[in-house]
Amino acid sequence: MALTEGLGKAYVILVGNKTQIITSLGIYQMATGICNFFASLIGGLFGTYINPSVSFIFCSFMALIAIFLFIILSKIIKPEISK
């Protein structure tokens, strides 16, 4: 996570509103924190009540959905890259 956190922040700054960069970063951090909480909760529930391997299958499925959404949304939202 430490390797990609800077890239995520740079992408938020690139895509976000230029007059509200700090607000964009705050919303990004809030969404990341909420997603981390629910990921830990769901992973713990799967590991405790079903099977620990189900947690890894669920994570890989969610990663595929995230990749698909990133590709689709990056075509819809085209950031302006200043030269």
mmCIF file of the N, C-alpha and C atoms, coordinates in Angstrom:
data_MODEL
# 
_entry.id   MODEL 
# 
loop_
_atom_site.group_PDB 
_atom_site.id 
_atom_site.type_symbol 
_atom_site.label_atom_id 
_atom_site.label_alt_id 
_atom_site.label_comp_id 
_atom_site.label_asym_id 
_atom_site.label_entity_id 
_atom_site.label_seq_id 
_atom_site.pdbx_PDB_ins_code 
_atom_site.Cartn_x 
_atom_site.Cartn_y 
_atom_site.Cartn_z 
_atom_site.occupancy 
_atom_site.B_iso_or_equiv 
_atom_site.pdbx_formal_charge 
_atom_site.auth_seq_id 
_atom_site.auth_comp_id 
_atom_site.auth_asym_id 
_atom_site.auth_atom_id 
_atom_site.pdbx_PDB_model_num 
ATOM 1   N N  . MET A 1 1  ? 0.820   -1.179  0.000   1.00 0.00 ? 1  MET A N  1 
ATOM 2   C CA . MET A 1 1  ? 0.000   0.000   0.000   1.00 0.00 ? 1  MET A CA 1 
ATOM 3   C C  . MET A 1 1  ? 0.873   1.255   0.000   1.00 0.00 ? 1  MET A C  1 
ATOM 4   N N  . ALA A 1 2  ? 2.006   1.179   0.628   1.00 0.00 ? 2  ALA A N  1 
ATOM 5   C CA . ALA A 1 2  ? 2.881   2.350   0.677   1.00 0.00 ? 2  ALA A CA 1 
ATOM 6   C C  . ALA A 1 2  ? 3.447   2.692   -0.699  1.00 0.00 ? 2  ALA A C  1 
ATOM 7   N N  . LEU A 1 3  ? 3.576   1.692   -1.554  1.00 0.00 ? 3  LEU A N  1 
ATOM 8   C CA . LEU A 1 3  ? 4.097   1.955   -2.895  1.00 0.00 ? 3  LEU A CA 1 
ATOM 9   C C  . LEU A 1 3  ? 3.096   2.665   -3.783  1.00 0.00 ? 3  LEU A C  1 
ATOM 10  N N  . THR A 1 4  ? 1.797   2.449   -3.564  1.00 0.00 ? 4  THR A N  1 
ATOM 11  C CA . THR A 1 4  ? 0.790   2.997   -4.469  1.00 0.00 ? 4  THR A CA 1 
ATOM 12  C C  . THR A 1 4  ? 0.019   4.181   -3.885  1.00 0.00 ? 4  THR A C  1 
ATOM 13  N N  . GLU A 1 5  ? 0.231   4.511   -2.627  1.00 0.00 ? 5  GLU A N  1 
ATOM 14  C CA . GLU A 1 5  ? -0.539  5.601   -2.030  1.00 0.00 ? 5  GLU A CA 1 
ATOM 15  C C  . GLU A 1 5  ? -0.234  6.946   -2.694  1.00 0.00 ? 5  GLU A C  1 
ATOM 16  N N  . GLY A 1 6  ? 0.998   7.183   -3.010  1.00 0.00 ? 6  GLY A N  1 
ATOM 17  C CA . GLY A 1 6  ? 1.356   8.426   -3.696  1.00 0.00 ? 6  GLY A CA 1 
ATOM 18  C C  . GLY A 1 6  ? 0.762   8.515   -5.086  1.00 0.00 ? 6  GLY A C  1 
ATOM 19  N N  . LEU A 1 7  ? 0.686   7.382   -5.763  1.00 0.00 ? 7  LEU A N  1 
ATOM 20  C CA . LEU A 1 7  ? 0.079   7.368   -7.095  1.00 0.00 ? 7  LEU A CA 1 
ATOM 21  C C  . LEU A 1 7  ? -1.414  7.672   -7.023  1.00 0.00 ? 7  LEU A C  1 
ATOM 22  N N  . GLY A 1 8  ? -2.085  7.135   -6.010  1.00 0.00 ? 8  GLY A N  1 
ATOM 23  C CA . GLY A 1 8  ? -3.506  7.410   -5.841  1.00 0.00 ? 8  GLY A CA 1 
ATOM 24  C C  . GLY A 1 8  ? -3.765  8.883   -5.578  1.00 0.00 ? 8  GLY A C  1 
ATOM 25  N N  . LYS A 1 9  ? -2.951  9.479   -4.728  1.00 0.00 ? 9  LYS A N  1 
ATOM 26  C CA . LYS A 1 9  ? -3.108  10.905  -4.437  1.00 0.00 ? 9  LYS A CA 1 
ATOM 27  C C  . LYS A 1 9  ? -2.820  11.757  -5.675  1.00 0.00 ? 9  LYS A C  1 
ATOM 28  N N  . ALA A 1 10 ? -1.810  11.378  -6.428  1.00 0.00 ? 10 ALA A N  1 
ATOM 29  C CA . ALA A 1 10 ? -1.496  12.124  -7.652  1.00 0.00 ? 10 ALA A CA 1 
ATOM 30  C C  . ALA A 1 10 ? -2.637  12.026  -8.661  1.00 0.00 ? 10 ALA A C  1 
ATOM 31  N N  . TYR A 1 11 ? -3.255  10.850  -8.752  1.00 0.00 ? 11 TYR A N  1 
ATOM 32  C CA . TYR A 1 11 ? -4.380  10.685  -9.675  1.00 0.00 ? 11 TYR A CA 1 
ATOM 33  C C  . TYR A 1 11 ? -5.580  11.508  -9.228  1.00 0.00 ? 11 TYR A C  1 
ATOM 34  N N  . VAL A 1 12 ? -5.833  11.576  -7.923  1.00 0.00 ? 12 VAL A N  1 
ATOM 35  C CA . VAL A 1 12 ? -6.935  12.391  -7.415  1.00 0.00 ? 12 VAL A CA 1 
ATOM 36  C C  . VAL A 1 12 ? -6.691  13.859  -7.720  1.00 0.00 ? 12 VAL A C  1 
ATOM 37  N N  . ILE A 1 13 ? -5.467  14.313  -7.551  1.00 0.00 ? 13 ILE A N  1 
ATOM 38  C CA . ILE A 1 13 ? -5.133  15.706  -7.858  1.00 0.00 ? 13 ILE A CA 1 
ATOM 39  C C  . ILE A 1 13 ? -5.282  15.969  -9.351  1.00 0.00 ? 13 ILE A C  1 
ATOM 40  N N  . LEU A 1 14 ? -4.901  15.008  -10.178 1.00 0.00 ? 14 LEU A N  1 
ATOM 41  C CA . LEU A 1 14 ? -4.985  15.169  -11.625 1.00 0.00 ? 14 LEU A CA 1 
ATOM 42  C C  . LEU A 1 14 ? -6.438  15.217  -12.098 1.00 0.00 ? 14 LEU A C  1 
ATOM 43  N N  . VAL A 1 15 ? -7.289  14.381  -11.537 1.00 0.00 ? 15 VAL A N  1 
ATOM 44  C CA . VAL A 1 15 ? -8.677  14.281  -11.988 1.00 0.00 ? 15 VAL A CA 1 
ATOM 45  C C  . VAL A 1 15 ? -9.579  15.290  -11.292 1.00 0.00 ? 15 VAL A C  1 
ATOM 46  N N  . GLY A 1 16 ? -9.270  15.616  -10.048 1.00 0.00 ? 16 GLY A N  1 
ATOM 47  C CA . GLY A 1 16 ? -10.152 16.461  -9.249  1.00 0.00 ? 16 GLY A CA 1 
ATOM 48  C C  . GLY A 1 16 ? -10.206 17.908  -9.712  1.00 0.00 ? 16 GLY A C  1 
ATOM 49  N N  . ASN A 1 17 ? -11.101 18.640  -9.076  1.00 0.00 ? 17 ASN A N  1 
ATOM 50  C CA . ASN A 1 17 ? -11.269 20.061  -9.356  1.00 0.00 ? 17 ASN A CA 1 
ATOM 51  C C  . ASN A 1 17 ? -10.025 20.821  -8.890  1.00 0.00 ? 17 ASN A C  1 
ATOM 52  N N  . LYS A 1 18 ? -9.488  21.651  -9.744  1.00 0.00 ? 18 LYS A N  1 
ATOM 53  C CA . LYS A 1 18 ? -8.226  22.335  -9.435  1.00 0.00 ? 18 LYS A CA 1 
ATOM 54  C C  . LYS A 1 18 ? -8.364  23.369  -8.323  1.00 0.00 ? 18 LYS A C  1 
ATOM 55  N N  . THR A 1 19 ? -9.579  23.889  -8.110  1.00 0.00 ? 19 THR A N  1 
ATOM 56  C CA . THR A 1 19 ? -9.760  24.882  -7.054  1.00 0.00 ? 19 THR A CA 1 
ATOM 57  C C  . THR A 1 19 ? -10.033 24.232  -5.706  1.00 0.00 ? 19 THR A C  1 
ATOM 58  N N  . GLN A 1 20 ? -10.308 22.927  -5.685  1.00 0.00 ? 20 GLN A N  1 
ATOM 59  C CA . GLN A 1 20 ? -10.623 22.236  -4.431  1.00 0.00 ? 20 GLN A CA 1 
ATOM 60  C C  . GLN A 1 20 ? -9.778  20.973  -4.279  1.00 0.00 ? 20 GLN A C  1 
ATOM 61  N N  . ILE A 1 21 ? -8.478  21.124  -4.396  1.00 0.00 ? 21 ILE A N  1 
ATOM 62  C CA . ILE A 1 21 ? -7.578  19.979  -4.319  1.00 0.00 ? 21 ILE A CA 1 
ATOM 63  C C  . ILE A 1 21 ? -7.601  19.347  -2.928  1.00 0.00 ? 21 ILE A C  1 
ATOM 64  N N  . ILE A 1 22 ? -7.587  20.159  -1.891  1.00 0.00 ? 22 ILE A N  1 
ATOM 65  C CA . ILE A 1 22 ? -7.564  19.631  -0.532  1.00 0.00 ? 22 ILE A CA 1 
ATOM 66  C C  . ILE A 1 22 ? -8.858  18.884  -0.216  1.00 0.00 ? 22 ILE A C  1 
ATOM 67  N N  . THR A 1 23 ? -9.993  19.418  -0.689  1.00 0.00 ? 23 THR A N  1 
ATOM 68  C CA . THR A 1 23 ? -11.266 18.729  -0.491  1.00 0.00 ? 23 THR A CA 1 
ATOM 69  C C  . THR A 1 23 ? -11.274 17.394  -1.213  1.00 0.00 ? 23 THR A C  1 
ATOM 70  N N  . SER A 1 24 ? -10.733 17.363  -2.426  1.00 0.00 ? 24 SER A N  1 
ATOM 71  C CA . SER A 1 24 ? -10.662 16.115  -3.181  1.00 0.00 ? 24 SER A CA 1 
ATOM 72  C C  . SER A 1 24 ? -9.809  15.078  -2.461  1.00 0.00 ? 24 SER A C  1 
ATOM 73  N N  . LEU A 1 25 ? -8.688  15.507  -1.914  1.00 0.00 ? 25 LEU A N  1 
ATOM 74  C CA . LEU A 1 25 ? -7.830  14.582  -1.174  1.00 0.00 ? 25 LEU A CA 1 
ATOM 75  C C  . LEU A 1 25 ? -8.505  14.102  0.113   1.00 0.00 ? 25 LEU A C  1 
ATOM 76  N N  . GLY A 1 26 ? -9.256  14.973  0.762   1.00 0.00 ? 26 GLY A N  1 
ATOM 77  C CA . GLY A 1 26 ? -9.966  14.580  1.974   1.00 0.00 ? 26 GLY A CA 1 
ATOM 78  C C  . GLY A 1 26 ? -11.044 13.554  1.688   1.00 0.00 ? 26 GLY A C  1 
ATOM 79  N N  . ILE A 1 27 ? -11.784 13.739  0.608   1.00 0.00 ? 27 ILE A N  1 
ATOM 80  C CA . ILE A 1 27 ? -12.811 12.770  0.227   1.00 0.00 ? 27 ILE A CA 1 
ATOM 81  C C  . ILE A 1 27 ? -12.171 11.449  -0.163  1.00 0.00 ? 27 ILE A C  1 
ATOM 82  N N  . TYR A 1 28 ? -11.041 11.521  -0.842  1.00 0.00 ? 28 TYR A N  1 
ATOM 83  C CA . TYR A 1 28 ? -10.320 10.297  -1.220  1.00 0.00 ? 28 TYR A CA 1 
ATOM 84  C C  . TYR A 1 28 ? -9.869  9.525   0.028   1.00 0.00 ? 28 TYR A C  1 
ATOM 85  N N  . GLN A 1 29 ? -9.307  10.234  1.002   1.00 0.00 ? 29 GLN A N  1 
ATOM 86  C CA . GLN A 1 29 ? -8.848  9.574   2.228   1.00 0.00 ? 29 GLN A CA 1 
ATOM 87  C C  . GLN A 1 29 ? -10.018 8.999   3.025   1.00 0.00 ? 29 GLN A C  1 
ATOM 88  N N  . MET A 1 30 ? -11.148 9.734   3.051   1.00 0.00 ? 30 MET A N  1 
ATOM 89  C CA . MET A 1 30 ? -12.321 9.233   3.756   1.00 0.00 ? 30 MET A CA 1 
ATOM 90  C C  . MET A 1 30 ? -12.848 7.963   3.093   1.00 0.00 ? 30 MET A C  1 
ATOM 91  N N  . ALA A 1 31 ? -12.941 7.976   1.771   1.00 0.00 ? 31 ALA A N  1 
ATOM 92  C CA . ALA A 1 31 ? -13.429 6.789   1.048   1.00 0.00 ? 31 ALA A CA 1 
ATOM 93  C C  . ALA A 1 31 ? -12.481 5.612   1.235   1.00 0.00 ? 31 ALA A C  1 
ATOM 94  N N  . THR A 1 32 ? -11.188 5.874   1.229   1.00 0.00 ? 32 THR A N  1 
ATOM 95  C CA . THR A 1 32 ? -10.210 4.812   1.447   1.00 0.00 ? 32 THR A CA 1 
ATOM 96  C C  . THR A 1 32 ? -10.345 4.216   2.851   1.00 0.00 ? 32 THR A C  1 
ATOM 97  N N  . GLY A 1 33 ? -10.526 5.064   3.851   1.00 0.00 ? 33 GLY A N  1 
ATOM 98  C CA . GLY A 1 33 ? -10.692 4.582   5.221   1.00 0.00 ? 33 GLY A CA 1 
ATOM 99  C C  . GLY A 1 33 ? -11.957 3.761   5.401   1.00 0.00 ? 33 GLY A C  1 
ATOM 100 N N  . ILE A 1 34 ? -13.057 4.211   4.811   1.00 0.00 ? 34 ILE A N  1 
ATOM 101 C CA . ILE A 1 34 ? -14.313 3.464   4.915   1.00 0.00 ? 34 ILE A CA 1 
ATOM 102 C C  . ILE A 1 34 ? -14.190 2.119   4.215   1.00 0.00 ? 34 ILE A C  1 
ATOM 103 N N  . CYS A 1 35 ? -13.579 2.113   3.040   1.00 0.00 ? 35 CYS A N  1 
ATOM 104 C CA . CYS A 1 35 ? -13.398 0.851   2.311   1.00 0.00 ? 35 CYS A CA 1 
ATOM 105 C C  . CYS A 1 35 ? -12.476 -0.103  3.069   1.00 0.00 ? 35 CYS A C  1 
ATOM 106 N N  . ASN A 1 36 ? -11.424 0.412   3.693   1.00 0.00 ? 36 ASN A N  1 
ATOM 107 C CA . ASN A 1 36 ? -10.539 -0.440  4.493   1.00 0.00 ? 36 ASN A CA 1 
ATOM 108 C C  . ASN A 1 36 ? -11.267 -1.044  5.686   1.00 0.00 ? 36 ASN A C  1 
ATOM 109 N N  . PHE A 1 37 ? -12.133 -0.252  6.321   1.00 0.00 ? 37 PHE A N  1 
ATOM 110 C CA . PHE A 1 37 ? -12.895 -0.768  7.454   1.00 0.00 ? 37 PHE A CA 1 
ATOM 111 C C  . PHE A 1 37 ? -13.800 -1.923  7.027   1.00 0.00 ? 37 PHE A C  1 
ATOM 112 N N  . PHE A 1 38 ? -14.564 -1.710  5.952   1.00 0.00 ? 38 PHE A N  1 
ATOM 113 C CA . PHE A 1 38 ? -15.482 -2.755  5.515   1.00 0.00 ? 38 PHE A CA 1 
ATOM 114 C C  . PHE A 1 38 ? -14.752 -3.964  4.934   1.00 0.00 ? 38 PHE A C  1 
ATOM 115 N N  . ALA A 1 39 ? -13.593 -3.747  4.316   1.00 0.00 ? 39 ALA A N  1 
ATOM 116 C CA . ALA A 1 39 ? -12.807 -4.881  3.825   1.00 0.00 ? 39 ALA A CA 1 
ATOM 117 C C  . ALA A 1 39 ? -12.318 -5.744  4.981   1.00 0.00 ? 39 ALA A C  1 
ATOM 118 N N  . SER A 1 40 ? -11.870 -5.117  6.048   1.00 0.00 ? 40 SER A N  1 
ATOM 119 C CA . SER A 1 40 ? -11.426 -5.872  7.224   1.00 0.00 ? 40 SER A CA 1 
ATOM 120 C C  . SER A 1 40 ? -12.594 -6.587  7.892   1.00 0.00 ? 40 SER A C  1 
ATOM 121 N N  . LEU A 1 41 ? -13.731 -5.917  7.962   1.00 0.00 ? 41 LEU A N  1 
ATOM 122 C CA . LEU A 1 41 ? -14.912 -6.524  8.559   1.00 0.00 ? 41 LEU A CA 1 
ATOM 123 C C  . LEU A 1 41 ? -15.379 -7.738  7.766   1.00 0.00 ? 41 LEU A C  1 
ATOM 124 N N  . ILE A 1 42 ? -15.491 -7.588  6.460   1.00 0.00 ? 42 ILE A N  1 
ATOM 125 C CA . ILE A 1 42 ? -15.946 -8.699  5.613   1.00 0.00 ? 42 ILE A CA 1 
ATOM 126 C C  . ILE A 1 42 ? -14.930 -9.839  5.628   1.00 0.00 ? 42 ILE A C  1 
ATOM 127 N N  . GLY A 1 43 ? -13.651 -9.509  5.547   1.00 0.00 ? 43 GLY A N  1 
ATOM 128 C CA . GLY A 1 43 ? -12.616 -10.545 5.606   1.00 0.00 ? 43 GLY A CA 1 
ATOM 129 C C  . GLY A 1 43 ? -12.635 -11.305 6.918   1.00 0.00 ? 43 GLY A C  1 
ATOM 130 N N  . GLY A 1 44 ? -12.838 -10.585 8.017   1.00 0.00 ? 44 GLY A N  1 
ATOM 131 C CA . GLY A 1 44 ? -12.923 -11.248 9.315   1.00 0.00 ? 44 GLY A CA 1 
ATOM 132 C C  . GLY A 1 44 ? -14.142 -12.137 9.440   1.00 0.00 ? 44 GLY A C  1 
ATOM 133 N N  . LEU A 1 45 ? -15.270 -11.676 8.910   1.00 0.00 ? 45 LEU A N  1 
ATOM 134 C CA . LEU A 1 45 ? -16.483 -12.485 8.955   1.00 0.00 ? 45 LEU A CA 1 
ATOM 135 C C  . LEU A 1 45 ? -16.344 -13.754 8.109   1.00 0.00 ? 45 LEU A C  1 
ATOM 136 N N  . PHE A 1 46 ? -15.758 -13.602 6.921   1.00 0.00 ? 46 PHE A N  1 
ATOM 137 C CA . PHE A 1 46 ? -15.526 -14.783 6.074   1.00 0.00 ? 46 PHE A CA 1 
ATOM 138 C C  . PHE A 1 46 ? -14.582 -15.759 6.766   1.00 0.00 ? 46 PHE A C  1 
ATOM 139 N N  . GLY A 1 47 ? -13.507 -15.235 7.345   1.00 0.00 ? 47 GLY A N  1 
ATOM 140 C CA . GLY A 1 47 ? -12.532 -16.105 8.001   1.00 0.00 ? 47 GLY A CA 1 
ATOM 141 C C  . GLY A 1 47 ? -13.069 -16.790 9.234   1.00 0.00 ? 47 GLY A C  1 
ATOM 142 N N  . THR A 1 48 ? -13.958 -16.106 9.947   1.00 0.00 ? 48 THR A N  1 
ATOM 143 C CA . THR A 1 48 ? -14.494 -16.675 11.179  1.00 0.00 ? 48 THR A CA 1 
ATOM 144 C C  . THR A 1 48 ? -15.645 -17.648 10.931  1.00 0.00 ? 48 THR A C  1 
ATOM 145 N N  . TYR A 1 49 ? -16.568 -17.264 10.083  1.00 0.00 ? 49 TYR A N  1 
ATOM 146 C CA . TYR A 1 49 ? -17.806 -18.034 9.954   1.00 0.00 ? 49 TYR A CA 1 
ATOM 147 C C  . TYR A 1 49 ? -17.863 -18.971 8.752   1.00 0.00 ? 49 TYR A C  1 
ATOM 148 N N  . ILE A 1 50 ? -17.110 -18.696 7.692   1.00 0.00 ? 50 ILE A N  1 
ATOM 149 C CA . ILE A 1 50 ? -17.203 -19.556 6.508   1.00 0.00 ? 50 ILE A CA 1 
ATOM 150 C C  . ILE A 1 50 ? -15.904 -20.341 6.345   1.00 0.00 ? 50 ILE A C  1 
ATOM 151 N N  . ASN A 1 51 ? -14.916 -19.707 5.719   1.00 0.00 ? 51 ASN A N  1 
ATOM 152 C CA . ASN A 1 51 ? -13.637 -20.351 5.467   1.00 0.00 ? 51 ASN A CA 1 
ATOM 153 C C  . ASN A 1 51 ? -12.640 -19.249 5.115   1.00 0.00 ? 51 ASN A C  1 
ATOM 154 N N  . PRO A 1 52 ? -11.432 -19.273 5.623   1.00 0.00 ? 52 PRO A N  1 
ATOM 155 C CA . PRO A 1 52 ? -10.466 -18.214 5.294   1.00 0.00 ? 52 PRO A CA 1 
ATOM 156 C C  . PRO A 1 52 ? -10.160 -18.097 3.799   1.00 0.00 ? 52 PRO A C  1 
ATOM 157 N N  . SER A 1 53 ? -10.257 -19.189 3.052   1.00 0.00 ? 53 SER A N  1 
ATOM 158 C CA . SER A 1 53 ? -9.964  -19.102 1.620   1.00 0.00 ? 53 SER A CA 1 
ATOM 159 C C  . SER A 1 53 ? -11.036 -18.324 0.863   1.00 0.00 ? 53 SER A C  1 
ATOM 160 N N  . VAL A 1 54 ? -12.247 -18.267 1.394   1.00 0.00 ? 54 VAL A N  1 
ATOM 161 C CA . VAL A 1 54 ? -13.318 -17.494 0.758   1.00 0.00 ? 54 VAL A CA 1 
ATOM 162 C C  . VAL A 1 54 ? -12.964 -16.009 0.754   1.00 0.00 ? 54 VAL A C  1 
ATOM 163 N N  . SER A 1 55 ? -12.253 -15.585 1.766   1.00 0.00 ? 55 SER A N  1 
ATOM 164 C CA . SER A 1 55 ? -11.834 -14.186 1.839   1.00 0.00 ? 55 SER A CA 1 
ATOM 165 C C  . SER A 1 55 ? -10.935 -13.817 0.659   1.00 0.00 ? 55 SER A C  1 
ATOM 166 N N  . PHE A 1 56 ? -10.011 -14.694 0.296   1.00 0.00 ? 56 PHE A N  1 
ATOM 167 C CA . PHE A 1 56 ? -9.123  -14.420 -0.834  1.00 0.00 ? 56 PHE A CA 1 
ATOM 168 C C  . PHE A 1 56 ? -9.861  -14.455 -2.158  1.00 0.00 ? 56 PHE A C  1 
ATOM 169 N N  . ILE A 1 57 ? -10.816 -15.355 -2.295  1.00 0.00 ? 57 ILE A N  1 
ATOM 170 C CA . ILE A 1 57 ? -11.620 -15.413 -3.518  1.00 0.00 ? 57 ILE A CA 1 
ATOM 171 C C  . ILE A 1 57 ? -12.449 -14.141 -3.655  1.00 0.00 ? 57 ILE A C  1 
ATOM 172 N N  . PHE A 1 58 ? -13.043 -13.699 -2.553  1.00 0.00 ? 58 PHE A N  1 
ATOM 173 C CA . PHE A 1 58 ? -13.831 -12.473 -2.565  1.00 0.00 ? 58 PHE A CA 1 
ATOM 174 C C  . PHE A 1 58 ? -12.960 -11.269 -2.920  1.00 0.00 ? 58 PHE A C  1 
ATOM 175 N N  . CYS A 1 59 ? -11.763 -11.197 -2.363  1.00 0.00 ? 59 CYS A N  1 
ATOM 176 C CA . CYS A 1 59 ? -10.852 -10.081 -2.653  1.00 0.00 ? 59 CYS A CA 1 
ATOM 177 C C  . CYS A 1 59 ? -10.433 -10.063 -4.111  1.00 0.00 ? 59 CYS A C  1 
ATOM 178 N N  . SER A 1 60 ? -10.178 -11.223 -4.697  1.00 0.00 ? 60 SER A N  1 
ATOM 179 C CA . SER A 1 60 ? -9.798  -11.250 -6.110  1.00 0.00 ? 60 SER A CA 1 
ATOM 180 C C  . SER A 1 60 ? -10.956 -10.839 -6.993  1.00 0.00 ? 60 SER A C  1 
ATOM 181 N N  . PHE A 1 61 ? -12.177 -11.242 -6.630  1.00 0.00 ? 61 PHE A N  1 
ATOM 182 C CA . PHE A 1 61 ? -13.357 -10.829 -7.389  1.00 0.00 ? 61 PHE A CA 1 
ATOM 183 C C  . PHE A 1 61 ? -13.549 -9.317  -7.310  1.00 0.00 ? 61 PHE A C  1 
ATOM 184 N N  . MET A 1 62 ? -13.376 -8.730  -6.126  1.00 0.00 ? 62 MET A N  1 
ATOM 185 C CA . MET A 1 62 ? -13.511 -7.285  -5.964  1.00 0.00 ? 62 MET A CA 1 
ATOM 186 C C  . MET A 1 62 ? -12.401 -6.526  -6.687  1.00 0.00 ? 62 MET A C  1 
ATOM 187 N N  . ALA A 1 63 ? -11.209 -7.101  -6.756  1.00 0.00 ? 63 ALA A N  1 
ATOM 188 C CA . ALA A 1 63 ? -10.117 -6.471  -7.494  1.00 0.00 ? 63 ALA A CA 1 
ATOM 189 C C  . ALA A 1 63 ? -10.426 -6.435  -8.985  1.00 0.00 ? 63 ALA A C  1 
ATOM 190 N N  . LEU A 1 64 ? -11.019 -7.496  -9.506  1.00 0.00 ? 64 LEU A N  1 
ATOM 191 C CA . LEU A 1 64 ? -11.418 -7.503  -10.922 1.00 0.00 ? 64 LEU A CA 1 
ATOM 192 C C  . LEU A 1 64 ? -12.481 -6.450  -11.199 1.00 0.00 ? 64 LEU A C  1 
ATOM 193 N N  . ILE A 1 65 ? -13.419 -6.297  -10.289 1.00 0.00 ? 65 ILE A N  1 
ATOM 194 C CA . ILE A 1 65 ? -14.437 -5.255  -10.453 1.00 0.00 ? 65 ILE A CA 1 
ATOM 195 C C  . ILE A 1 65 ? -13.795 -3.869  -10.415 1.00 0.00 ? 65 ILE A C  1 
ATOM 196 N N  . ALA A 1 66 ? -12.826 -3.671  -9.520  1.00 0.00 ? 66 ALA A N  1 
ATOM 197 C CA . ALA A 1 66 ? -12.139 -2.378  -9.419  1.00 0.00 ? 66 ALA A CA 1 
ATOM 198 C C  . ALA A 1 66 ? -11.364 -2.058  -10.695 1.00 0.00 ? 66 ALA A C  1 
ATOM 199 N N  . ILE A 1 67 ? -10.711 -3.053  -11.267 1.00 0.00 ? 67 ILE A N  1 
ATOM 200 C CA . ILE A 1 67 ? -9.973  -2.840  -12.516 1.00 0.00 ? 67 ILE A CA 1 
ATOM 201 C C  . ILE A 1 67 ? -10.934 -2.469  -13.638 1.00 0.00 ? 67 ILE A C  1 
ATOM 202 N N  . PHE A 1 68 ? -12.043 -3.190  -13.721 1.00 0.00 ? 68 PHE A N  1 
ATOM 203 C CA . PHE A 1 68 ? -13.044 -2.908  -14.742 1.00 0.00 ? 68 PHE A CA 1 
ATOM 204 C C  . PHE A 1 68 ? -13.597 -1.489  -14.594 1.00 0.00 ? 68 PHE A C  1 
ATOM 205 N N  . LEU A 1 69 ? -13.943 -1.089  -13.352 1.00 0.00 ? 69 LEU A N  1 
ATOM 206 C CA . LEU A 1 69 ? -14.457 0.261   -13.123 1.00 0.00 ? 69 LEU A CA 1 
ATOM 207 C C  . LEU A 1 69 ? -13.420 1.322   -13.433 1.00 0.00 ? 69 LEU A C  1 
ATOM 208 N N  . PHE A 1 70 ? -12.170 1.059   -13.103 1.00 0.00 ? 70 PHE A N  1 
ATOM 209 C CA . PHE A 1 70 ? -11.114 2.032   -13.384 1.00 0.00 ? 70 PHE A CA 1 
ATOM 210 C C  . PHE A 1 70 ? -10.968 2.248   -14.887 1.00 0.00 ? 70 PHE A C  1 
ATOM 211 N N  . ILE A 1 71 ? -11.020 1.175   -15.648 1.00 0.00 ? 71 ILE A N  1 
ATOM 212 C CA . ILE A 1 71 ? -10.898 1.305   -17.104 1.00 0.00 ? 71 ILE A CA 1 
ATOM 213 C C  . ILE A 1 71 ? -12.080 2.075   -17.678 1.00 0.00 ? 71 ILE A C  1 
ATOM 214 N N  . ILE A 1 72 ? -13.288 1.733   -17.246 1.00 0.00 ? 72 ILE A N  1 
ATOM 215 C CA . ILE A 1 72 ? -14.483 2.407   -17.751 1.00 0.00 ? 72 ILE A CA 1 
ATOM 216 C C  . ILE A 1 72 ? -14.501 3.878   -17.346 1.00 0.00 ? 72 ILE A C  1 
ATOM 217 N N  . LEU A 1 73 ? -14.246 4.157   -16.076 1.00 0.00 ? 73 LEU A N  1 
ATOM 218 C CA . LEU A 1 73 ? -14.305 5.538   -15.602 1.00 0.00 ? 73 LEU A CA 1 
ATOM 219 C C  . LEU A 1 73 ? -13.161 6.387   -16.136 1.00 0.00 ? 73 LEU A C  1 
ATOM 220 N N  . SER A 1 74 ? -12.011 5.789   -16.410 1.00 0.00 ? 74 SER A N  1 
ATOM 221 C CA . SER A 1 74 ? -10.913 6.588   -16.961 1.00 0.00 ? 74 SER A CA 1 
ATOM 222 C C  . SER A 1 74 ? -11.200 6.998   -18.406 1.00 0.00 ? 74 SER A C  1 
ATOM 223 N N  . LYS A 1 75 ? -12.057 6.249   -19.098 1.00 0.00 ? 75 LYS A N  1 
ATOM 224 C CA . LYS A 1 75 ? -12.460 6.669   -20.441 1.00 0.00 ? 75 LYS A CA 1 
ATOM 225 C C  . LYS A 1 75 ? -13.513 7.762   -20.388 1.00 0.00 ? 75 LYS A C  1 
ATOM 226 N N  . ILE A 1 76 ? -14.345 7.754   -19.340 1.00 0.00 ? 76 ILE A N  1 
ATOM 227 C CA . ILE A 1 76 ? -15.378 8.775   -19.195 1.00 0.00 ? 76 ILE A CA 1 
ATOM 228 C C  . ILE A 1 76 ? -14.774 10.079  -18.674 1.00 0.00 ? 76 ILE A C  1 
ATOM 229 N N  . ILE A 1 77 ? -13.939 9.980   -17.632 1.00 0.00 ? 77 ILE A N  1 
ATOM 230 C CA . ILE A 1 77 ? -13.307 11.159  -17.033 1.00 0.00 ? 77 ILE A CA 1 
ATOM 231 C C  . ILE A 1 77 ? -11.900 11.263  -17.604 1.00 0.00 ? 77 ILE A C  1 
ATOM 232 N N  . LYS A 1 78 ? -11.703 12.186  -18.489 1.00 0.00 ? 78 LYS A N  1 
ATOM 233 C CA . LYS A 1 78 ? -10.383 12.382  -19.083 1.00 0.00 ? 78 LYS A CA 1 
ATOM 234 C C  . LYS A 1 78 ? -9.725  13.601  -18.447 1.00 0.00 ? 78 LYS A C  1 
ATOM 235 N N  . PRO A 1 79 ? -8.698  13.378  -17.635 1.00 0.00 ? 79 PRO A N  1 
ATOM 236 C CA . PRO A 1 79 ? -8.062  14.517  -16.960 1.00 0.00 ? 79 PRO A CA 1 
ATOM 237 C C  . PRO A 1 79 ? -7.260  15.369  -17.939 1.00 0.00 ? 79 PRO A C  1 
ATOM 238 N N  . GLU A 1 80 ? -7.231  16.658  -17.620 1.00 0.00 ? 80 GLU A N  1 
ATOM 239 C CA . GLU A 1 80 ? -6.407  17.570  -18.398 1.00 0.00 ? 80 GLU A CA 1 
ATOM 240 C C  . GLU A 1 80 ? -4.990  17.527  -17.862 1.00 0.00 ? 80 GLU A C  1 
ATOM 241 N N  . ILE A 1 81 ? -4.074  17.138  -18.676 1.00 0.00 ? 81 ILE A N  1 
ATOM 242 C CA . ILE A 1 81 ? -2.679  17.057  -18.265 1.00 0.00 ? 81 ILE A CA 1 
ATOM 243 C C  . ILE A 1 81 ? -1.977  18.318  -18.735 1.00 0.00 ? 81 ILE A C  1 
ATOM 244 N N  . SER A 1 82 ? -1.512  19.099  -17.787 1.00 0.00 ? 82 SER A N  1 
ATOM 245 C CA . SER A 1 82 ? -0.834  20.343  -18.138 1.00 0.00 ? 82 SER A CA 1 
ATOM 246 C C  . SER A 1 82 ? 0.601   20.021  -18.550 1.00 0.00 ? 82 SER A C  1 
ATOM 247 N N  . LYS A 1 83 ? 1.040   20.691  -19.579 1.00 0.00 ? 83 LYS A N  1 
ATOM 248 C CA . LYS A 1 83 ? 2.400   20.446  -20.094 1.00 0.00 ? 83 LYS A CA 1 
ATOM 249 C C  . LYS A 1 83 ? 3.350   21.483  -19.585 1.00 0.00 ? 83 LYS A C  1 
# 
